[in-house]
């Protein structure tokens, strides 16, 4: 028992490399965040929103990297937590195929890659879409 409390003292689990589990997890998270932040391709992690008929009606940006901000010309603070149709009100009319493709991938778990003229920003984009299996 730890002398300062009545609770048992638990020794952190140590891996063969000398780091405890918490340190190893923190190092892994820092490495992943660095990769995400510094990659040259834009990356957005989004959640699809469907209506009662299972049709895609919107999506919310949960996270974006620095390159995504730069390419799109939109700040992270404006994107994160907001619906795409709030950030770019005419997006669904301008590029309905985005919603159809994103929705199809979210429901089927089959990745897709396509090029598109993203009309709200006047940009040609090469987009890869996939669903993360644990979401």
VONUSE-243716 format. One record per residue (C-alpha): x, y, z. Coordinates in steps of 0.05 Angstrom, whole numbers, plus 5000, padded with zeros to 4 digits. Each point is the difference from the previous one (the first is absolute). Example, Ala and Ser with C-alpha at 12.3 -4.5 7.8 and 13.67 -1.06 7.14 Angstrom:
% VONUSE-243716
NODE   px   py   pz
NODE 5246 4910 5156
NODE 5027 5069 4987
END
This chain:
% VONUSE-243716
NODE   px   py   pz
NODE 5000 5000 5000
NODE 5022 5071 4986
NODE 5013 5034 5067
NODE 4963 5063 4979
NODE 4934 4967 4988
NODE 4960 4938 5016
NODE 4997 4980 4926
NODE 5049 4949 4973
NODE 5058 5028 4960
NODE 4998 4975 4928
NODE 5065 4995 4962
NODE 4992 5026 4928
NODE 5006 4944 4950
NODE 5068 5004 4966
NODE 5015 4976 4929
NODE 5066 4968 4981
NODE 5023 5066 4969
NODE 4997 5032 5069
NODE 4939 5044 4988
NODE 4937 4990 5040
NODE 4935 4993 4962
NODE 4979 5072 5011
NODE 5067 5027 4975
NODE 4997 4955 4939
NODE 4929 5022 4984
NODE 5018 5074 5008
NODE 5061 4991 4954
NODE 4957 4965 4949
NODE 4947 5055 5003
NODE 5053 5054 4992
NODE 5030 4964 4940
NODE 4932 4990 4967
NODE 4981 5073 5013
NODE 5065 5023 4970
NODE 4989 4958 4937
NODE 4928 5025 4994
NODE 5020 5073 5010
NODE 5060 5000 4954
NODE 4976 4959 4941
NODE 4997 5037 4935
NODE 4932 4972 4979
NODE 4937 5030 5029
NODE 4965 4954 5048
NODE 4931 5007 5031
NODE 4967 4952 5048
NODE 4925 5007 4993
NODE 4935 4971 5026
NODE 4943 4989 4950
NODE 4929 5020 5017
NODE 4943 4961 4970
NODE 4925 5011 4998
NODE 4948 4949 5019
NODE 5003 4970 4930
NODE 5075 4989 5009
NODE 5017 5054 4949
NODE 5062 5043 5014
NODE 4979 5070 5016
NODE 5061 5032 5031
NODE 5067 4986 5034
NODE 5038 5030 5058
NODE 5075 5010 5002
NODE 5027 4969 5063
NODE 5074 5015 4984
NODE 5041 5029 4944
NODE 5074 5008 4990
NODE 5040 5063 4983
NODE 5004 4981 4926
NODE 4924 4994 4996
NODE 4992 5070 5029
NODE 5051 5028 4950
NODE 4971 4964 4939
NODE 4928 5018 5016
NODE 5015 5070 5025
NODE 4956 4987 5061
NODE 5022 5003 5073
NODE 4996 4940 5046
NODE 4957 5039 5050
NODE 4947 5012 4946
NODE 5000 4927 4978
NODE 5005 4958 5063
NODE 4932 4982 5029
NODE 4960 5035 4946
NODE 4959 4970 4944
NODE 5028 5007 4931
NODE 4936 5035 4978
NODE 5010 5052 5055
NODE 5072 5015 4979
NODE 4985 5000 4925
NODE 4924 5010 4994
NODE 4997 4982 4925
NODE 5045 4939 5003
NODE 4944 4949 4993
NODE 4972 5033 4938
NODE 5069 5014 4970
NODE 5028 4930 5011
NODE 4944 4950 5017
NODE 5046 4943 4978
NODE 5043 5013 5062
NODE 4943 4983 5046
NODE 4980 4939 4959
NODE 5072 4973 4998
NODE 5014 5015 5074
NODE 4934 4968 5020
NODE 5012 4938 4957
NODE 5069 4990 5030
NODE 4974 5010 5071
NODE 4945 4947 4989
NODE 5040 4950 4959
NODE 5069 5006 5032
NODE 5029 4996 4930
NODE 5052 5054 4986
NODE 4996 5044 4938
NODE 5046 5048 4965
NODE 4977 5054 4951
NODE 5017 5068 4972
NODE 4951 5058 5004
NODE 4994 5073 4986
NODE 4982 5025 5069
NODE 4956 5058 4977
NODE 4992 5038 5065
NODE 5076 5013 5001
NODE 5016 4994 4926
NODE 5050 4943 5012
NODE 5014 4935 4965
NODE 5009 4948 5054
NODE 5022 4927 5001
NODE 4961 4969 5057
NODE 5009 4933 5035
NODE 4943 4980 5045
NODE 4997 4941 5048
NODE 4963 4982 5063
NODE 5039 4985 5063
NODE 4975 4933 5025
NODE 4993 5019 5073
NODE 4954 5059 4986
END
